[in-house]
Amino acid sequence: MGSIEKEAAAFAKGRRGAEREARQNAALYLMSGVDLAEALKQGGEERRKTLLRLGRLLERERLKGIRKHWSYDLNRHIALKEAYDRLLGAGAK
């Protein structure tokens, strides 16, 4: 693989990561008013409260999906789950 192909692949991978992060930020902020960048900086009790809050939001979104509620959005659900997992994983470090 040439240098150009490697650079293009690295660029595409970075772009997908940025898109995923933007989806997580938007879903998290719109549903809970929590900024993901600020939440990742939290520690201790503050992070635990944020995780509990997000867990409740995820459960509500899951129930909307099960009940086929008109306002359910699979993309929002996925983005919330990714943000929750990311926040949970960052707390383990």
Secondary structure by P-SEA (a helix, b strand, c coil): ccaaaaaaaaaaaaaaaaaaaaaaaaaaaaaccccaaaaaacccaaaaaaaaaaaaaaaaaaaaaaaccccccaaaaaaaaaaaaaaaaaaac
